[in-house]
Amino acid sequence: MRRHEPEVIDIEPKKPALWKRLLPPIIVLLIIAGAVFVVGRKLRHALIQPKLPRAEDVRSDILSEGDSLTVAVQWHLEAAGAVAVAESVRVEVGLGDGNVAQFSTVPSEETVDTAIVPAPPPGQTATGYSCVAAVRHGRLGREKCTPWQFVRPSVETADSGGRTTTGARTPSLAAKVKRIVVQPEGVQVDPDMNGRCAQWQRDHPGSSVWVETNRTAVPECTGPNGKPTVAQFCAFAVLGDGRKVATKSSEGIPYCQRLFAEWGRERISGSVRISPGPA
């Protein structure tokens, strides 16, 4: 009897479609890419520091007090918007190239700060600067600096043609002078940026730069702190017999005439101070 052997049939498995085979690795790659994007974005925001607001309209007002200058610095910060909010403000006030400087840090809400620096000796000019910068997380923003100057006049030698407070001429004034008084004792003067005031004076010979003497001048002679770039000083003298006279250099100047009239009514003392006022 013949044995029946089972017939073996090979069945070739059906391959899945190509897109089904590619879908899992594509999904994995998308997940990895998304994770990298999210992490990278967070790292980028962490590494890129926000822009700090910049100080604007930095100005200084200077007063002389004995052997010191009191410098009041004013400013305002750039409006918040695309920039970060400052935590504080650093103020620097210095002389010359910064060899003498004062630093302070004030809250960001403040818009005024005061520093004290040495005053120049008579006959010299103190040249200084005021800088303001926003601070956030210990990081200093871009500084905004404004230069300034303060002039103290030198004692002049009186001439021989002064006038007394009554207007009478005095002979041999130089031989009788007891003391020379120069007023005002010091004036803040802005630097003449790009020589604008000098050019204006050349273009307007004989014209006065003053709107109010030692307070306001024509725009071409007004500097970055809103102060005139020129100054007017007046020289007076006290004679040995107690009379007061104005020197020739102060004659014919309304500002000096007014100061002389006020000074002439005061008692003579070891220190005479007259506050400058409008012409």
C-alpha positions in Angstrom: 0.0 0.0 0.0 1.4 3.4 -1.1 2.0 5.9 1.7 0.5 9.4 1.2 3.0 12.2 1.8 1.7 15.6 2.7 2.3 18.3 0.1 4.3 21.3 1.4 3.2 24.7 0.0 5.4 27.7 0.6 3.4 30.9 1.2 5.4 34.1 0.7 4.4 36.7 3.3 2.8 39.9 1.9 4.9 43.0 2.5 3.2 46.0 4.1 2.9 49.2 2.0 5.9 51.5 1.9 4.2 54.3 3.7 3.3 52.0 6.6 7.0 51.0 6.9 8.2 54.6 6.9 5.5 56.0 9.2 7.1 54.8 12.6 10.6 56.3 12.0 9.0 59.5 10.6 6.9 59.8 13.8 10.1 59.2 15.9 12.0 61.9 14.0 9.2 64.4 14.4 9.1 63.8 18.1 12.8 64.3 18.4 12.7 67.4 16.3 9.9 68.9 18.4 11.8 68.2 21.6 15.0 69.8 20.2 13.0 72.9 19.0 11.3 73.3 22.4 14.6 72.9 24.4 16.5 75.1 21.9 13.9 77.9 22.2 14.1 77.8 25.9 17.9 77.9 25.9 17.9 80.7 23.4 15.6 82.9 25.5 17.8 82.1 28.5 21.0 83.0 26.7 19.8 86.1 24.9 19.5 89.0 27.4 16.6 91.5 26.9 17.5 95.0 25.7 17.7 97.5 28.6 16.1 100.9 28.4 18.5 103.8 27.5 18.7 106.9 29.5 17.7 110.0 27.6 18.0 113.8 28.1 20.8 113.6 30.6 21.5 117.1 32.0 23.5 118.5 34.9 23.0 121.6 37.0 26.1 122.7 38.9 26.3 124.9 42.0 29.6 126.0 43.7 29.7 125.5 47.5 33.0 126.5 48.9 35.7 124.2 47.5 33.2 121.8 46.0 30.8 121.6 43.1 27.4 120.1 43.7 26.3 118.4 40.5 22.6 117.6 40.2 22.0 115.1 37.4 18.6 114.7 35.7 17.5 112.1 33.2 14.6 109.9 32.1 14.6 106.3 30.9 13.4 105.1 27.5 9.7 104.1 27.7 9.1 100.4 28.4 7.9 98.3 25.5 10.3 96.3 23.5 12.9 96.7 26.2 13.2 95.2 29.6 12.3 97.0 32.8 15.3 98.3 34.7 15.8 97.4 38.3 18.0 100.4 39.1 20.0 103.2 37.6 23.8 103.8 37.9 25.0 107.4 37.8 28.6 108.5 37.3 29.9 112.0 37.7 33.5 112.7 37.0 36.2 115.3 36.2 38.5 115.2 33.2 39.1 111.7 31.9 37.5 110.1 35.0 40.5 110.3 37.4 38.1 111.8 39.9 34.6 110.3 39.8 31.6 109.6 42.0 29.4 106.5 41.4 25.9 105.9 42.8 23.0 103.5 42.2 19.4 104.7 42.7 16.0 103.0 42.2 14.8 102.9 38.6 11.9 105.2 39.6 14.3 108.0 40.5 15.1 110.7 37.8 17.5 112.9 39.8 20.8 112.3 41.7 23.4 114.5 43.2 27.2 114.1 43.4 29.9 116.3 44.9 33.3 116.9 43.1 36.2 119.3 43.8 35.8 122.8 42.5 38.5 124.3 40.3 40.8 127.0 41.8 40.2 130.6 40.7 41.1 131.3 37.1 40.5 127.7 36.0 37.8 125.6 34.5 36.5 122.3 35.7 35.7 120.0 32.8 33.5 117.0 33.7 30.8 114.6 32.5 27.6 112.9 33.8 26.7 109.4 32.7 23.5 107.4 33.4 22.8 103.8 32.6 20.0 101.3 33.4 20.9 98.1 35.5 19.1 94.8 35.4 20.3 91.5 37.1 23.7 93.1 37.6 24.0 93.9 33.9 24.8 97.5 32.9 23.0 99.0 29.9 24.3 101.4 27.4 25.5 104.7 29.0 24.3 108.1 28.0 26.9 110.8 28.9 26.7 114.6 28.7 29.8 116.9 29.2 29.7 120.0 31.3 32.1 122.8 32.4 32.3 125.2 35.4 34.3 128.4 35.2 35.8 130.3 38.1 37.2 133.7 37.1 40.6 134.9 38.1 41.2 138.1 40.2 41.9 140.9 37.8 44.2 143.9 38.3 42.2 147.1 38.4 42.8 149.8 35.8 43.2 153.5 36.5 39.9 154.6 35.1 37.2 153.1 37.3 34.0 154.8 38.5 32.7 155.1 42.1 29.2 154.1 43.1 28.2 157.7 42.5 29.6 157.6 38.9 32.5 159.9 39.5 35.9 159.0 38.1 38.7 158.2 40.6 42.3 159.1 39.8 45.1 156.6 40.4 42.7 153.8 41.1 45.4 151.1 40.9 47.4 152.7 43.8 44.3 152.8 46.1 42.7 149.4 45.4 42.2 147.3 48.5 40.4 144.3 47.0 39.1 143.2 43.6 35.7 141.4 43.5 34.7 139.5 40.4 31.0 138.5 40.0 29.6 136.0 39.7 32.1 133.8 41.5 31.5 130.9 39.2 29.3 130.0 36.2 28.3 126.7 34.6 29.2 126.8 30.9 28.3 124.2 28.4 31.0 123.1 25.9 30.6 124.7 22.4 29.8 121.6 20.5 31.2 121.7 16.9 31.9 125.4 17.4 28.3 126.4 16.7 28.4 129.4 19.0 31.8 130.6 17.6 30.4 130.4 14.1 27.2 132.3 15.1 29.3 135.1 16.6 31.3 135.3 13.4 28.1 135.5 11.4 26.5 138.1 13.7 29.3 140.6 14.6 28.2 143.1 17.2 25.1 141.0 18.2 24.6 139.8 21.7 24.2 136.0 22.3 22.2 136.6 25.4 18.5 136.2 26.0 19.1 136.5 29.8 22.7 137.0 30.7 24.4 133.9 32.2 21.0 132.1 32.0 19.8 131.6 28.5 21.4 132.3 25.1 20.5 132.0 21.4 20.1 128.3 20.4 23.5 128.2 18.6 25.1 129.2 21.9 23.2 126.7 24.1 24.8 123.4 25.0 23.7 119.9 25.8 22.7 120.8 29.4 20.6 123.7 28.2 23.2 126.2 29.5 25.0 129.0 27.6 28.3 128.1 26.1 29.7 131.6 27.1 29.8 133.5 30.3 29.7 137.1 31.4 31.9 138.3 34.4 32.0 141.7 36.0 35.0 143.2 37.9 34.6 145.6 40.8 37.0 147.0 43.3 37.1 148.3 46.9 39.4 151.3 47.5 41.5 151.9 50.5 39.1 154.6 51.7 36.1 152.2 51.5 34.7 153.4 48.2 33.6 150.9 45.6 34.3 151.3 41.9 33.6 149.4 38.7 36.5 148.7 36.3 36.4 149.8 32.6 35.8 146.2 31.5 32.4 146.2 33.3 31.3 149.6 32.0 28.5 149.8 29.5 27.2 146.3 30.2 23.6 146.4 31.7 24.2 143.1 33.5 27.3 144.5 35.2 25.7 147.8 35.9 22.8 146.2 37.7 25.2 144.0 39.8 27.4 147.0 40.6 24.3 149.0 41.8 23.3 146.1 44.1 26.9 145.6 45.3 27.3 149.3 45.9 24.5 149.3 48.4 25.9 146.5 50.5 28.3 146.8 53.4 31.9 145.9 52.6 32.9 142.5 54.1 35.5 139.9 53.7 33.3 137.9 51.3 30.8 139.5 48.9 28.5 137.3 46.9 25.9 138.5 44.4 23.6 136.0 42.7 23.6 136.5 38.9 20.3 137.4 37.5 18.7 138.3 34.2 20.1 141.3 32.3 
